[in-house]
Amino acid sequence: MKEINLEAKVENLDKVLAFIDAELEAVDCPMKHQMQIDVAVEELFVNIANYAYGDKTGNATIEIEAKDGQATVTFTDEGVQYDPLKKEDPDVTLSAEERQIGGLGIFIVKKSMDEMKYRYEDGKNILTIVSYW
C-alpha cells in the first residue's frame, strides 16, 4: 500500500492523479480501468478540496493498493463528516434543466466502481473505492 498526503486543494489534483497512475501502470492496469479510476479519484479529491474544510484548508491522504487485477483507493480527510453513499442518486431520466444541481459526480463514481465504502472513525472521513479488471 502506497500513500500520498497533501493539502486538499484542487491545484494538487495533478499530483494525486500522477501518483495513482504510476501505481496502476506498474501493475499493467488496462487503460479503460485506469481512466475510470482516474475519473473517480478526480471527483472524490475535488469534492474533498471544495467541501470538506469549508473556508479553511486541510489535508487529504490517498492510499492505493494495486495488485492481482484489483485497485483499492482510500481517501481520508479530517473535514466535516459526510457520507456520500447516503446522498440520493440524481434522477438521470430528467433533462439537465429539470435535474437538481449536484450529486452527478458521486453517482458516476458509484456506477463506475465495483465497490464503494464509507466510514467515519476518529474524526476522519474514510472513503474506499475498489475496481477489478
HELIX and SHEET records of a PDB file:
HELIX    1   1 VAL A   10  ASN A   12  5                                   3    
HELIX    2   2 LEU A   13  ALA A   26  1                                  14    
HELIX    3   3 MET A   31  ASN A   47  1                                  17    
HELIX    4   4 ILE A   48  ALA A   52  3                                   5    
HELIX    5   5 PRO A   84  LYS A   86  5                                   3    
HELIX    6   6 LEU A  104  SER A  112  1                                   9    
SHEET    1   A 5 LYS A   2  GLU A   7  0                                        
SHEET    2   A 5 ASN A  59  LYS A  67 -1                                        
SHEET    3   A 5 GLN A  70  ASP A  77 -1                                        
SHEET    4   A 5 LYS A 124  TYR A 132 -1                                        
SHEET    5   A 5 GLU A 115  GLU A 121 -1                                        
END                                                                             
